[in-house]
Amino acid sequence: MIMCAHIIESVPNITLTVPSELHRKMKARPEIKWSEVVRRLLAERIRDLERMDALTHRSMLTLEDVRALDRLIKEGLLRRFEAARRLSRA
């Protein structure tokens, strides 16, 4: 006699609140498994956060260093955007 026992792991559930308009649009697409879409998005975000943690784990930068870099990057992007905008108007 062969007996098989399947152990089913309990999977936690979460509840999401979405705006009515979004819910209406989701209902209009019954072919899409929305729970799978959300599961994939959550997994992707967690993966990104884990990568960020791994990158910053050994960092010697202080919070002030990060803020200074942030300012420099944003200033550079703004200059590039403004230059491109001026060229597109010419």
Backbone torsions as a table, in degrees:
resi	resn	phi	psi	omega
1	MET	NA	129.2	178.2
2	ILE	-109.5	129.3	178.3
3	MET	-121.1	137.6	177.1
4	CYS	-115.5	134.3	175.4
5	ALA	-120.1	123.6	178.1
6	HIS	-102.4	125.6	176.6
7	ILE	-97.4	117.0	-179.1
8	ILE	-99.2	117.0	-179.6
9	GLU	-76.7	134.7	178.1
10	SER	-70.0	130.0	-179.8
11	VAL	-107.6	123.0	-179.7
12	PRO	-65.0	148.8	175.8
13	ASN	-108.7	149.2	171.9
14	ILE	-126.0	156.3	177.6
15	THR	-116.2	132.4	179.5
16	LEU	-113.8	145.4	173.3
17	THR	-108.7	127.4	179.0
18	VAL	-126.1	152.2	177.4
19	PRO	-61.4	152.0	-177.3
20	SER	-55.4	-42.9	-178.8
21	GLU	-62.4	-41.9	177.4
22	LEU	-64.5	-41.8	179.2
23	HIS	-61.7	-41.5	178.6
24	ARG	-61.4	-43.2	179.9
25	LYS	-67.1	-36.5	177.0
26	MET	-65.0	-42.7	179.4
27	LYS	-62.6	-28.6	179.5
28	ALA	-72.1	-9.1	-179.8
29	ARG	-122.5	65.1	-176.4
30	PRO	-66.3	-15.5	-179.6
31	GLU	-74.6	-15.4	-178.4
32	ILE	-91.9	132.1	176.7
33	LYS	-86.7	91.9	-174.2
34	TRP	-62.1	-33.6	178.9
35	SER	-64.1	-34.5	177.8
36	GLU	-70.0	-39.2	177.3
37	VAL	-59.2	-47.8	-179.0
38	VAL	-66.3	-41.4	178.7
39	ARG	-57.2	-45.3	-179.5
40	ARG	-66.0	-41.3	178.5
41	LEU	-63.5	-42.0	178.3
42	LEU	-63.9	-43.9	179.7
43	ALA	-62.5	-40.3	179.6
44	GLU	-65.3	-42.5	179.7
45	ARG	-64.8	-42.4	178.5
46	ILE	-62.8	-42.4	178.3
47	ARG	-59.8	-44.3	179.2
48	ASP	-62.3	-43.1	179.5
49	LEU	-64.9	-38.9	178.5
50	GLU	-66.0	-38.1	176.2
51	ARG	-63.3	-43.5	179.1
52	MET	-61.8	-43.4	177.5
53	ASP	-59.6	-43.0	-179.4
54	ALA	-64.6	-39.2	-179.9
55	LEU	-68.7	-35.9	-175.1
56	THR	-94.5	-6.3	-175.2
57	HIS	-54.9	-44.5	-176.5
58	ARG	-102.1	10.8	-176.7
59	SER	-65.4	141.4	177.3
60	MET	-99.0	0.7	-178.6
61	LEU	-69.7	142.5	174.5
62	THR	-91.6	170.2	177.6
63	LEU	-60.9	-38.3	177.3
64	GLU	-64.5	-39.1	176.1
65	ASP	-59.3	-45.2	-178.6
66	VAL	-64.0	-42.5	178.6
67	ARG	-63.5	-39.9	178.8
68	ALA	-64.6	-44.6	176.5
69	LEU	-61.2	-41.4	178.9
70	ASP	-58.6	-46.7	179.4
71	ARG	-61.5	-45.1	-179.2
72	LEU	-62.2	-43.2	-179.7
73	ILE	-64.1	-46.3	-179.2
74	LYS	-64.7	-39.7	177.6
75	GLU	-62.8	-42.2	178.1
76	GLY	-63.9	-42.9	178.4
77	LEU	-64.3	-40.4	178.9
78	LEU	-62.5	-44.1	178.5
79	ARG	-61.1	-43.0	179.2
80	ARG	-63.4	-43.0	179.7
81	PHE	-62.1	-47.0	-179.0
82	GLU	-63.4	-39.7	178.6
83	ALA	-64.3	-44.2	179.9
84	ALA	-65.1	-38.0	179.5
85	ARG	-65.6	-41.9	178.1
86	ARG	-62.1	-42.5	180.0
87	LEU	-65.7	-36.2	-178.0
88	SER	-72.6	-22.8	179.3
89	ARG	-85.5	-18.4	-176.1
90	ALA	-78.3	NA	NA
